[in-house]
């Protein structure tokens, strides 16, 4: 391991005596602290040679001291550990893929401190280190509790729209076979823009749907907490048609359910399912329309009971 020499320290001290250079120094110091410094953790010396080799890629001459020497000196002072040379954030844009399979739900913390809950059959893609903008891509459903940062917008890209915030709590739903994209805002404020340029702002309690075919927005007020009840293991149905009911059950219980669509046209469901076995769910369905359940090796078949005349 190579430590900084007295000569380098003096050179840094002279460079920082200029007010503009000191501002740049503090900016970099804060950036490195934000991304790598961990309290109450024993730090290892930084492998300076390797760090210098990486930092030379962004060297920008400023007066008597190259920028890469400032970055290296800050790293030494902070003792951020050997991981800095392996994951130097200015060059590492590795994409992370967070997946929740059918029948599963997961929770994670993103690099900026944002908490995200991912519903079943969903995928979230984001960069290992966020830059000036915090962009993520969603396929499926997720609830976001965004870490506030007014200088770095947080953007969710999904299904032909962008949801843009700086710090707020909201649910986004966009499965590939859905006809609409849904956004439900619990706290804060969001701005939504479609791929054709339509824009709309949401306030707490707003529920937004966008047609994937026409990109038209429909906004209404309601109990948006129902949209994210899945985080607590609860499914809420509000006048749900039979096709959507079955689709949600298939994702939730990770099983295929077959039925004749024409037998269940015009049937809608409202209610709440909490911690029920699938056979108990079918009892719930049976309250609206009598059904017979046929168990197959790898799937289930539903039959509508014929009325006796």
Buried (B, 14 or more C-beta within 10 A) or exposed (E): EBEBEEEBBEBBEEBBEBEEBEEBBEEBBEBBEEBBBEEEEEEEEBBBEBBBEBBEEEBEEBEEBBBBBBBBBBBBBBEBBBEBBEBBBEEEEEEBEBBBEBEBBBEBEBBBEBBBBBBBBBBBBBBEBBEEEBBBBBBBBBBBBBBBBEEBBBBBBBBBBBBBBBBBBBBBBBBEEBEBBBBBBBEBBBBBBBEEEBEBEBEBBBBBBBBBEEBEBEBEEEEBBBBBBBBEEEBBBEEBBBEBBBBBBBBBBEBEBEBEEEBBEEBEBEEEBEEBEEEEBBEBBEEBBEBEBEEEEEEBBBBBEEEEE
